[in-house]
Amino acid sequence: MGGVGSAGRALAALLLAASVLSAALLAPGGSSAPDLDKKKPVELKMDQALLLIHNELPGTNLTVYWNFDRCYHCLLQVLANVSQRRKAGEPGIAAVAVGTQHGSILQLNYTAEDKEVCRLEYKFGEFGNYSLSVKHVRDGVNEITCDLVVNKEPVDSNLPVGIAFLVGMGLIIAVSFLRFLLSLEDFQNWISKAINSRETDRLINSELGSPSRASDTQPEAWRRSAAPLRLRCVDTFRGFVFIMGASIFLSMTSVLQRGCSKFRLLGKIAWRSFLLICIGIFVVNPNYCLGPLSWEKVRIPGVLQRLGATYFVVAVLELLFAKPVPETCASERSCFSLLDVTASWPQWLIVLILEGVWLALTFFLPVPGCPTGYLGPGGIGDGGRFWNCTGGAAGYVDRLLLGDQHLYQHPSSASVTHHTLSWPEVCWPQVGSEFLQRNQKHCWDVLYHTEVAYDPEGILGTINSIVMAFLGVQAGKILLYYKDQTRGILIRFAAWGCLLGLVSAALTKASENEGFIPVNKNLWSVSYVTTLSSWAFLALLVLYPVVDVKGLWTGAPFFYPGMNSILVYVGHEVFANYFPFQWKLGDPQSHREHLVQNTVATALWVLIAYVLYKKKVFWKI
């Protein structure tokens, strides 16, 4: 059976290699856009396209404004100034790079009057080449038209992901089929006879001519496999905070049942939280390649810090009010009602109070220079009226208690530094080098252009991560309180998923930005928590019968990183810039090459976790 297992692992390795090579060889990267992706003649960056703006209006200079359509209520930014037409057949031309991540809004104004000429919305494609012509409909008519023409088709940036996904699905199907074959008794006997026959022939035909025979195979031993190490479906879900809450309850119940004292368990909880916070501050956050740790600028919040604080609060809460789990609910009338909720009413009360604190601080705390209850990004958002109000009360509390220098300095709302395109003469030879030298333009990756520090793992957001972890605790209680009632478990997962989904719909008004509390990951808004938790319960609704009831999936390969999650996370953060997890790309502007690199890095960490699991090496905090 060891040979069969080795064959299965070899097949998995070959298919994984095929996945990487398929993404590398078959998917188009920048090379699919000749001259553009090779940065000849234009040094376009990833997720950018070339736009040539032709001003054919005589005696009129134009100013072009631009922004992403996803930038909510944002001020349009000046993209280029286009000079007037010099003479017939020689329009004024400006060459600029525009972003392709989202749809774009382009507005052309008269430079002198700042009056709108035309406005259009368009989704540019990566490495595409476009021309926008502004001209009169016909001579003698004042009506102006803005025509957008595609000079060169963009590349399909999503194709590498699609190919990698299809090959990955092929990997899963092939491995699953192999496992199915190995579970069949007839197939096992056939493999056994084949291996035994080859071994016997080898011994008979050997030069030694030894009379010894091959060892008897024991197919019945193959059928006698150890009980599989099943993975709770909650451990495979990507919502780590939610799963951490479920794991807290499951593990704490087990430890208390073994007779561990609450005082000793409290010490373990405090020590584990302390270690998580220290690892986050002193190992994960600093970039030691840039020099030694600076106490004046060390970032205090972070992912592990939030996990440590969340773990401490939720674990202590459960420890203080821990109750024995009923052995069975089969004969109790209340089993079908809310036993898992009513037994935890003190915890629920405290969690609701914490959520009330978040709501009160978020919507009623006065923030200097900002409207009370502001939830926006600041910067050019909301018409630029609240420039330094990023995050509202959440950002203000962090800056007040921790200081600007101890927060994350590059939030997603900040602007990316612009860069200048290089335009050699061969770029657009028909317009001449003089034009190109005069018209080097800046390329802007416009976001919200905020200037203040903001930390997405700040203090106020930790309150809502505690709420999310406690919802995970609720999932763990459902699994234990009704462990013999599959139907009852599924009903509760569905009920919680639908209830939290309705809460999210009400808070957001089923819209992206127009609700009472929009979904916002940087703020960890309550609607963000209810939305993710809703999906978590619905995922459990699907995975629980597949994994725990029917045993159709063991949870592999996610099981192995899950058994060493802290080691894998910290290792990834520390060694992210080291070979073989990263190397210098031939074309750093190619989605294809980035996909290959990240696929290899992910596969290596899964392999490392698998080897550590087989060697029974686990890093526990």
C-alpha positions in Angstrom: 0.0 0.0 0.0 3.0 2.3 0.6 3.8 2.0 -3.2 0.2 3.0 -4.0 0.4 6.0 -1.6 3.7 7.1 -3.1 2.1 6.8 -6.6 -0.8 9.0 -5.4 1.6 11.7 -4.0 3.7 11.5 -7.2 0.5 12.1 -9.3 -0.5 15.0 -7.1 3.0 16.5 -7.5 2.9 16.1 -11.3 -0.5 17.6 -11.6 0.5 20.6 -9.4 3.5 21.1 -11.7 1.2 20.9 -14.7 -1.0 23.6 -13.2 2.0 25.9 -12.7 3.4 25.2 -16.2 -0.1 25.6 -17.8 -0.5 29.1 -16.2 3.1 30.0 -17.3 3.0 28.7 -20.9 -0.6 28.9 -22.0 -2.0 32.0 -20.4 -1.2 35.3 -22.0 0.9 37.7 -20.0 2.3 41.0 -21.2 3.9 39.4 -24.2 0.5 39.0 -25.7 0.4 42.7 -26.2 3.3 43.3 -28.5 5.4 46.3 -27.7 3.2 47.4 -24.8 3.9 44.6 -22.3 7.6 44.6 -23.2 7.5 48.3 -22.4 8.4 49.2 -26.0 7.5 51.8 -26.9 5.6 52.7 -23.7 6.4 51.7 -20.1 2.9 50.8 -19.1 2.6 49.2 -15.6 0.3 46.4 -14.6 -3.4 47.2 -14.8 -2.8 50.2 -17.1 -3.8 51.1 -20.7 -2.6 53.8 -23.1 -5.0 56.6 -24.0 -4.2 59.1 -26.7 -6.4 62.2 -26.5 -6.8 64.1 -29.8 -8.1 67.7 -29.6 -9.4 68.7 -33.0 -11.1 71.9 -31.8 -9.5 75.0 -33.3 -8.5 77.7 -30.8 -9.6 75.7 -27.8 -7.4 74.1 -25.1 -8.9 71.2 -23.1 -8.4 69.8 -19.6 -9.1 66.1 -19.0 -10.3 64.9 -15.6 -10.4 61.3 -14.6 -11.2 58.9 -11.8 -12.3 55.3 -11.1 -16.1 54.9 -11.0 -15.6 52.9 -7.8 -14.2 56.0 -6.1 -17.4 57.0 -4.2 -18.4 60.7 -4.6 -14.8 61.6 -5.5 -13.4 64.7 -6.9 -12.2 64.1 -10.5 -8.4 64.5 -10.9 -6.6 66.4 -13.6 -5.3 63.8 -16.0 -3.9 65.9 -18.8 -4.0 69.3 -20.6 -4.5 69.0 -24.4 -3.4 72.0 -26.5 -5.6 73.3 -29.3 -5.4 72.2 -32.9 -2.4 73.9 -34.6 -3.8 73.5 -38.1 -6.0 71.2 -40.1 -4.8 67.6 -39.8 -2.6 68.3 -36.8 -4.7 68.0 -33.7 -3.3 68.6 -30.2 -2.4 65.3 -28.7 -1.8 64.2 -25.1 -0.7 60.6 -24.2 -1.6 59.3 -20.8 -1.9 56.0 -19.0 -5.2 55.1 -17.3 -6.0 52.4 -14.8 -7.9 49.3 -15.8 -8.8 47.8 -12.4 -12.2 49.4 -12.5 -14.3 51.4 -14.9 -13.1 55.0 -15.6 -14.9 58.3 -15.7 -13.5 60.8 -18.1 -14.6 64.4 -18.3 -13.3 67.0 -20.7 -13.6 70.7 -19.9 -12.7 73.9 -21.7 -9.5 75.0 -20.0 -10.4 78.7 -20.2 -14.0 78.5 -19.0 -13.8 75.2 -17.0 -17.0 74.3 -18.8 -17.8 70.6 -19.5 -17.4 69.6 -23.1 -18.2 65.9 -22.8 -18.2 63.1 -20.2 -18.0 59.4 -20.7 -17.6 56.2 -18.7 -15.6 53.3 -20.0 -13.8 50.2 -18.8 -10.3 50.1 -20.3 -8.5 46.8 -20.8 -5.0 46.1 -19.6 -2.3 47.1 -22.1 -4.9 48.2 -24.5 -4.3 51.2 -26.8 -7.1 53.7 -27.2 -7.7 57.1 -28.9 -10.2 59.7 -27.8 -11.1 62.2 -30.5 -12.8 65.5 -29.6 -14.1 67.3 -32.6 -17.1 69.1 -34.1 -19.7 66.9 -35.6 -19.1 68.7 -38.9 -17.7 72.0 -40.0 -19.8 75.0 -39.2 -21.7 73.1 -36.4 -21.1 73.9 -32.7 -22.1 70.4 -31.6 -19.1 68.5 -30.3 -18.6 64.8 -30.2 -16.1 62.6 -28.2 -15.4 59.3 -30.0 -13.4 56.6 -28.3 -11.6 54.2 -30.7 -9.6 51.0 -29.8 -6.3 51.1 -31.6 -5.0 47.9 -30.2 -7.0 45.3 -28.3 -6.2 44.7 -24.6 -5.0 41.4 -23.2 -7.3 39.1 -21.2 -5.8 39.4 -17.7 -8.2 36.9 -16.2 -7.2 34.1 -18.5 -4.2 32.9 -16.4 -6.4 32.5 -13.4 -9.0 30.6 -15.5 -6.4 28.2 -16.8 -4.9 27.7 -13.4 -8.4 27.1 -11.9 -9.3 24.5 -14.6 -6.0 22.6 -14.1 -6.4 22.8 -10.4 -9.9 21.3 -10.7 -8.4 18.6 -12.8 -5.9 17.9 -10.0 -8.7 17.6 -7.5 -10.7 15.3 -9.7 -7.7 13.1 -10.5 -6.6 12.7 -6.9 -10.2 12.1 -5.8 -10.6 9.4 -8.5 -7.4 7.8 -7.4 -8.5 7.7 -3.8 -11.8 6.2 -4.9 -10.0 3.5 -6.8 -7.8 2.7 -3.8 -10.9 2.3 -1.7 -12.2 -0.5 -4.0 -11.3 -4.0 -2.8 -11.0 -5.4 -6.3 -8.6 -2.6 -7.3 -6.5 -3.2 -4.2 -6.3 -6.9 -4.9 -5.3 -6.2 -8.5 -2.5 -3.8 -7.4 -1.4 -6.4 -4.8 -1.1 -9.1 -7.3 0.7 -6.9 -9.8 3.2 -5.8 -7.3 3.7 -9.4 -6.0 4.1 -10.7 -9.5 6.7 -8.2 -10.5 8.6 -8.8 -7.3 8.5 -12.6 -7.8 9.8 -12.3 -11.4 12.6 -10.0 -10.3 13.8 -12.5 -7.7 13.5 -15.5 -10.0 15.5 -13.8 -12.8 18.1 -12.3 -10.5 21.8 -13.2 -11.0 21.9 -14.5 -7.4 19.3 -17.2 -8.1 18.4 -17.1 -4.5 15.7 -19.6 -3.5 14.1 -17.1 -1.2 10.6 -16.0 -2.2 8.9 -12.7 -2.1 7.2 -11.7 1.1 3.5 -12.6 1.1 1.3 -9.6 0.6 -1.6 -9.0 2.8 -4.4 -7.3 1.1 -6.6 -7.6 4.1 -4.1 -5.4 5.9 -4.7 -2.7 3.3 -8.4 -2.8 4.1 -7.6 -2.5 7.8 -6.6 1.2 7.8 -6.5 3.4 10.8 -9.5 5.6 11.6 -9.2 8.7 9.4 -8.3 12.0 11.1 -11.5 13.9 10.2 -11.3 17.6 9.9 -14.2 19.7 11.3 -15.6 21.6 8.4 -15.4 24.8 10.4 -11.6 24.5 10.2 -11.6 24.8 6.4 -13.5 28.0 6.2 -11.5 31.1 5.4 -13.0 33.3 8.1 -10.2 32.8 10.6 -11.7 35.0 13.3 -15.0 33.1 13.0 -13.3 29.8 13.1 -11.1 30.9 16.0 -14.3 31.5 18.0 -15.6 28.0 17.2 -12.2 26.5 18.1 -12.2 28.3 21.5 -15.4 26.7 22.6 -14.6 23.2 21.3 -11.1 23.1 22.8 -12.1 24.8 26.1 -14.9 22.3 26.6 -12.5 19.4 26.0 -9.9 20.8 28.4 -12.4 21.5 31.2 -13.9 18.0 30.8 -10.4 16.6 31.4 -10.3 18.3 34.8 -8.1 21.3 34.1 -8.7 24.1 36.6 -10.1 27.4 35.4 -7.3 29.4 37.0 -4.7 27.4 35.2 -6.6 27.7 31.9 -6.8 31.5 32.4 -3.0 31.6 32.7 -2.7 29.7 29.4 -5.1 32.0 27.7 -3.2 35.1 28.9 0.2 33.7 27.8 -1.1 32.7 24.4 -2.6 36.1 23.8 0.6 37.8 24.9 2.7 35.6 22.6 0.5 36.4 19.6 0.7 40.1 20.2 4.5 40.0 20.7 5.0 38.0 17.5 2.9 40.4 15.6 4.7 43.5 16.9 8.3 42.3 16.9 8.4 39.6 14.1 5.7 40.2 11.6 5.3 44.0 11.5 8.9 45.3 11.2 10.8 45.0 8.0 14.3 44.2 9.3 15.7 44.4 5.7 15.4 48.2 6.1 17.3 48.3 9.4 16.8 47.5 13.1 13.6 48.0 14.9 12.7 51.6 15.6 10.7 52.2 18.8 9.6 55.6 17.5 7.9 54.1 14.4 7.0 50.5 15.3 3.5 49.6 14.2 1.5 48.5 17.3 -1.7 47.2 15.7 -1.7 44.2 13.3 -3.3 41.0 12.3 -1.8 38.8 15.1 -2.3 41.6 17.6 -6.0 41.7 16.8 -6.2 37.9 16.9 -4.5 37.9 20.3 -6.8 40.5 21.8 -9.9 38.9 20.3 -8.8 35.5 21.5 -8.2 36.8 25.1 -11.6 38.5 25.4 -13.7 35.7 23.9 -11.8 32.9 25.7 -12.0 34.7 29.1 -15.7 35.4 28.5 -16.4 31.7 27.8 -14.2 30.6 30.7 -16.0 32.8 33.3 -19.5 31.5 32.3 -18.5 27.9 31.2 -21.3 25.4 31.7 -21.2 21.6 31.1 -22.5 20.7 27.7 -25.6 18.5 27.9 -24.9 14.9 26.9 -28.0 14.7 24.8 -30.9 16.8 23.9 -33.0 14.1 22.3 -35.6 13.9 25.0 -35.7 17.6 25.9 -38.4 19.8 24.4 -36.2 22.9 24.5 -33.6 21.1 22.3 -35.3 22.2 19.2 -35.6 25.8 20.4 -32.8 28.0 21.6 -30.9 26.0 24.2 -27.6 26.8 22.7 -28.4 30.5 22.9 -30.2 30.7 26.3 -27.4 28.8 28.0 -25.1 31.7 27.0 -27.2 34.7 27.9 -24.5 36.3 30.1 -22.0 36.2 27.2 -24.6 37.5 24.8 -25.4 40.4 27.1 -21.7 41.4 27.4 -21.2 41.1 23.6 -24.2 43.2 22.9 -22.9 45.8 25.3 -19.6 45.8 23.5 -21.4 46.3 20.2 -23.3 49.2 21.8 -20.0 50.8 22.8 -18.8 50.5 19.1 -22.0 52.1 17.8 -21.8 54.9 20.4 -18.2 55.8 19.7 -18.6 55.5 16.0 -21.7 57.6 15.6 -21.5 60.0 18.6 -17.8 60.6 19.4 -16.9 64.2 18.3 -14.0 64.2 15.9 -12.2 67.5 15.5 -12.7 68.9 12.0 -15.0 66.1 10.9 -18.7 65.4 11.0 -19.9 63.2 13.8 -20.6 59.7 12.7 -18.5 60.0 9.5 -17.6 56.5 8.1 -15.9 57.6 4.8 -12.3 57.4 3.6 -11.6 61.2 3.6 -9.3 62.5 1.0 -11.0 63.3 -2.3 -14.0 61.2 -1.3 -17.2 63.0 -0.5 -16.2 65.8 -2.7 -13.0 66.5 -0.8 -14.9 68.1 2.1 -13.4 65.8 4.8 -9.8 65.5 3.7 -8.2 64.3 7.0 -11.2 62.4 8.4 -10.1 59.0 7.2 -12.0 56.3 9.2 -14.0 58.8 11.3 -14.0 57.9 15.0 -12.0 54.7 14.4 -9.0 56.6 12.9 -9.3 59.4 15.5 -9.2 57.0 18.5 -6.1 55.2 17.1 -4.3 58.4 16.4 -5.2 59.8 19.8 -4.2 56.7 21.9 -1.4 55.2 19.8 0.0 58.2 17.8 0.4 58.5 14.0 3.8 57.0 13.9 2.6 53.7 15.4 -0.1 53.1 12.9 -0.1 51.7 9.4 1.3 54.3 7.1 0.0 53.0 3.7 -3.7 52.3 4.0 -5.7 51.3 0.9 -7.3 54.8 0.8 -4.0 56.5 0.2 -2.8 57.5 -3.2 -0.1 55.5 -5.0 2.9 57.5 -6.0 2.6 58.5 -9.6 5.3 57.8 -12.1 6.3 59.3 -15.5 6.0 57.4 -18.7 9.0 57.2 -21.0 8.2 58.0 -24.6 11.0 57.2 -27.1 10.6 58.5 -30.6 9.4 55.1 -31.9 6.3 55.3 -29.7 4.2 57.3 -32.1 6.6 58.1 -35.0 4.0 60.0 -37.1 3.7 62.8 -34.5 7.5 63.3 -34.2 9.9 63.4 -31.4 9.3 67.1 -30.6 5.8 66.3 -29.6 6.8 63.3 -27.5 9.4 65.3 -25.6 6.9 68.0 -24.8 4.1 65.6 -23.8 5.6 63.2 -21.2 2.7 62.7 -18.8 2.3 61.4 -15.3 0.5 58.1 -14.7 -1.7 58.2 -11.7 -3.1 55.3 -9.8 -5.8 57.3 -8.2 -7.5 56.1 -5.0 -8.7 58.5 -2.3 -5.4 60.5 -1.9 -5.6 60.4 1.9 -2.7 61.8 3.8 -3.3 60.7 7.4 -2.2 57.3 8.8 -5.0 54.8 9.3 -4.7 51.3 10.6 -7.3 48.7 9.5 -6.5 46.6 12.6 -7.2 49.4 15.0 -8.8 49.6 18.4 -12.4 50.1 17.6 -12.4 47.4 14.9 -11.3 44.9 17.5 -14.7 45.2 19.2 -16.4 43.9 16.1 -13.8 41.2 15.6 -14.8 40.0 19.1 -18.4 40.0 18.0 -17.5 37.9 15.0 -15.5 35.4 17.1 -18.4 35.1 19.4 -20.6 34.2 16.5 -18.1 31.5 15.8 -18.4 30.3 19.4 -22.1 30.0 18.6 -21.3 27.7 15.7 -19.2 25.6 18.0 -22.0 25.3 20.5 -24.4 24.2 17.9 -22.0 21.4 16.9 -21.6 20.1 20.5 -25.1 20.8 21.9 -26.7 18.9 19.0 -23.9 16.6 17.9 -26.3 13.6 17.4 -28.9 15.6 15.5 -27.7 16.4 12.0 -31.0 17.9 11.0 -31.0 20.2 14.0 -27.5 21.4 13.3 -28.3 22.1 9.7 -31.5 24.0 10.6 -29.6 26.2 13.0 -26.8 26.9 10.5 -29.4 27.9 7.9 -31.3 30.0 10.4 -28.2 31.9 11.6 -27.0 32.4 8.0 -30.4 33.8 6.9 -30.8 36.0 10.0 -27.4 37.6 9.8 -27.9 38.1 6.0 -31.2 39.9 6.7 -29.4 42.1 9.3 -26.7 42.9 6.7 -29.4 43.8 4.1 -31.1 46.1 6.6 -27.9 47.9 7.7 -26.7 48.4 4.1 -30.1 48.9 2.5 -28.9 46.2 0.1 -26.5 48.7 -1.5 -22.7 49.2 -1.6 -22.5 52.7 -0.2 -26.0 54.0 0.5 -26.8 52.1 3.6 -26.9 53.1 7.3 -23.7 51.2 7.9 -22.0 50.1 4.7 -19.9 46.9 4.5 -16.3 48.2 5.2 -13.4 45.9 5.8 -11.0 48.7 6.9 -13.5 49.7 9.6 -14.6 46.2 10.4 -18.1 47.7 10.4 -20.9 45.7 12.1 -22.4 45.1 8.6 -19.1 43.6 7.5 -19.2 41.2 10.5 -22.8 40.1 9.9 -22.2 39.6 6.2 -19.1 37.5 6.7 -20.7 35.5 9.5 -23.7 34.9 7.4 -21.5 33.4 4.7 -19.7 31.4 7.3 -22.8 29.8 8.6 -24.0 29.0 5.1 -20.6 27.5 4.3 -21.0 25.3 7.3 -24.4 24.3 6.1 -22.8 22.9 3.0 -19.5 21.6 4.4 -20.8 19.9 7.6 -22.8 17.1 5.8 -20.0 16.7 3.2 -17.2 16.4 5.7 -18.5 15.3 9.0 -21.7 13.4 8.1 -21.0 11.7 4.7 -17.2 11.8 4.9 -17.0 12.8 1.2 -14.0 15.0 1.8 -11.3 14.9 4.5 -10.5 18.6 4.3 -7.1 18.0 2.5 -5.0 19.9 1.6 -6.3 22.7 3.9 -6.0 20.3 6.9 -2.2 20.4 6.9 -1.7 24.2 7.0 -4.5 24.4 9.6 -2.5 22.1 11.9 0.4 24.6 11.8 -1.5 27.8 11.0 0.7 30.2 13.1 3.9 28.7 11.8 2.7 28.9 8.2 1.5 32.5 8.6 4.6 33.8 10.4 6.9 31.8 8.0 5.1 33.4 5.1 5.5 36.9 6.5 9.2 36.5 7.4 10.4 34.6 4.3 8.1 36.2 1.7 11.0 37.9 -0.1 13.3 34.9 0.0 13.8 32.3 -2.6 12.1 29.9 -3.4 9.0 31.9 -2.4 9.9 34.9 -4.5 12.4 35.7 -7.2 13.1 38.4 -9.7 10.4 38.2 -12.4 11.3 38.5 -16.1 8.4 40.9 -16.5 7.2 42.3 -13.2 4.2 43.8 -15.0 2.8 40.4 -16.1 -0.1 38.9 -14.2 0.9 35.5 -15.5 4.3 35.6 -13.9 2.9 36.9 -10.6 0.4 34.1 -10.7 3.0 31.5 -11.2 5.2 32.8 -8.5 2.4 33.0 -5.9 1.1 29.5 -6.9 4.5 28.0 -6.3 4.9 29.8 -3.0 1.5 28.6 -1.8 2.2 25.1 -2.9 5.5 25.1 -1.1 3.9 26.2 2.2 1.3 23.5 1.8 4.1 21.0 1.2 6.0 22.3 4.2 2.9 21.9 6.4 2.3 18.4 5.0 5.9 17.3 5.9 5.7 18.8 9.3 2.4 17.0 9.9 3.8 13.7 8.8 6.8 14.3 11.2 4.4 15.3 14.0 6.0 18.7 14.3 3.5 21.3 15.5 4.2 24.8 16.7 1.8 25.5 19.5 1.5 28.8 21.3 
